[in-house]
Amino acid sequence: MKKNRKNIRKLIEEAFKYYNEKTLFKEEIHQYFKNKGMNEKEIKELIKQALIHNIIEVGVAPIVEEEEEMPPKEIKTKIAYSLKQKLIKLG
């Protein structure tokens, strides 16, 4: 997949707009692009390029059990992506 930074940003922004979220879990972004006809290899390459071009950030989000216990038990973590804001060049 040979796409320039502008095209990569456009594709990634479409996924975030679709979910209307500032952070997406790996499963959500992969499902979005699978529904658009991309295969797993193409999705991984798109995400890799988005990271290289500083379009998204990657992190982990804790997933906690919904129980009445306090504090709640952490049961696992999920990979999450956040869209970085465009920077405006001054002068």
C-alpha positions in Angstrom: 0.0 0.0 0.0 1.7 3.2 -1.2 -0.3 6.1 0.2 0.8 9.5 1.1 0.4 11.1 4.5 -2.7 13.0 3.4 -4.5 9.9 2.1 -3.6 7.9 5.2 -4.9 10.7 7.5 -8.2 10.8 5.5 -8.7 7.0 5.8 -8.0 7.0 9.5 -10.1 10.1 10.2 -13.1 8.4 8.4 -12.9 5.5 11.0 -12.9 7.9 13.9 -15.8 9.9 12.5 -17.7 6.7 11.9 -17.5 5.7 15.5 -17.7 9.4 16.7 -14.9 8.7 19.2 -11.5 10.2 20.0 -10.1 6.7 20.9 -10.8 3.4 19.1 -9.9 -0.1 20.2 -7.9 -2.2 17.9 -10.9 -4.4 17.2 -13.0 -1.5 16.2 -10.6 0.0 13.7 -9.8 -3.4 12.2 -13.5 -4.2 11.8 -14.1 -0.8 10.2 -11.5 -1.4 7.5 -12.5 -5.1 7.0 -16.0 -3.8 6.3 -14.4 -1.4 3.7 -12.9 -4.4 1.9 -9.3 -4.3 3.3 -7.6 -7.5 4.4 -5.7 -7.9 7.7 -2.3 -7.3 6.0 -3.5 -4.0 4.4 -5.0 -2.9 7.7 -1.8 -3.6 9.7 0.2 -1.7 7.0 -2.2 1.3 7.2 -1.9 1.5 10.9 1.9 1.1 10.7 2.0 4.0 8.2 -0.4 6.1 10.4 2.0 5.6 13.3 5.1 6.4 11.2 3.4 9.6 9.9 2.4 10.6 13.5 -1.3 10.5 12.6 -2.3 8.2 15.5 -0.9 7.3 18.9 -1.1 3.8 20.3 -1.6 2.8 24.0 -3.5 0.4 26.2 -6.8 0.8 28.0 -7.7 -1.2 31.1 -10.9 -3.2 30.8 -12.6 -3.6 34.2 -15.3 -6.0 35.4 -18.6 -4.3 36.0 -19.2 -5.4 39.6 -20.2 -3.7 42.7 -16.9 -4.5 44.3 -14.7 -1.5 45.2 -12.2 -1.1 43.8 -13.3 -2.9 40.5 -11.0 -5.7 39.4 -9.0 -5.1 36.2 -9.5 -8.1 34.0 -7.4 -7.3 30.9 -6.1 -4.5 28.7 -6.9 -3.6 25.1 -4.8 -1.8 22.5 -6.3 1.6 21.7 -5.6 4.2 19.0 -6.0 7.9 19.4 -6.1 10.4 16.5 -3.5 13.1 16.8 -4.6 16.7 16.0 -3.2 18.4 12.9 -0.5 20.8 13.6 -0.7 24.3 12.1 2.6 25.7 10.7 3.2 29.3 11.8 5.2 31.8 9.8 
